[in-house]
Amino acid sequence: MGTRREHNIQLMHIHDVDFDCWRERYFWLPFFRKRKPKFNVRPGAMVPEVVKQRIKSIGIGKLVEIIRVGYDGEIDDIPIIVEIIDISESSFTGKIVNVEREVIESATEKLVYAKKGGGILEFNYDDGDIKEIIESQDEKLLAEERNVNALREILSALEIGDRIMVAYYDTKQHGTLNAEGILLEKDINGNTFSLQVEKVNKIELEKKFKKTFDIKKDLVIDIEIV
């Protein structure tokens, strides 16, 4: 039979062994376990790295159409159109393009026009919900397809004071608009003309404004009498 001192030493040794086992079980292993990044890619969506490379290849300031996959796996019917305003290693930020809203609010004292929404959206690469990113080609296609000579002929037949509607592509706001108003002036060569804009996309403006168009330089698509 051992002494009390030997018995205490044995108990201390047992406690030390138990503590080491408990520490190894609950603390030691997790610190050295390499964790994999967590993200869930929805069926049919692009993987995060592909989304990042695609956005970086397009660049800031460009207009893109984004098609996303919903929680239920359904693909969006209508793409989100945004202007890329920031790109980081984990996400990118886009300004929703709503040229109609921009122009109408700029000519309205009470900013109550909210058709079709607007604002800023942040897209995280790891969300795994982006199916397709398409760089917009609207401006390029319109420039190639419009008939400048036909537009000049229409303008030459108009008289000052005629109420007309001008369809044009706003390069600053990245969208097509229909401006309606009174023809104020035009040059003899049929290249430039001025319009007192009273309506935009059939929405009456509180503040009318004068806008000058250059058929050669501006993306005027159509001119017609209303």
Secondary structure, 3 states (H helix, E strand, C coil): CCCHHHHHHHHHHHHHHHHHHHHHHHHHHHHHCCCCCCCCCCCCCCCHHHHHHHHHHHCCCCEEEEEEECCCCCECCCCEEEEEEEECCCEEEEEECCHHHHHHHHCCCCCCCCCCCCCEEEEEHHHCCEEEEEECCHHHHHHHHCCHHHHHHHHHHCCCCCEEEEEEEECCCCEEEEEEEEEEEECCCCCEEEEEEEEECCEEEEEEEEEEEECCCCEEEEEEEC
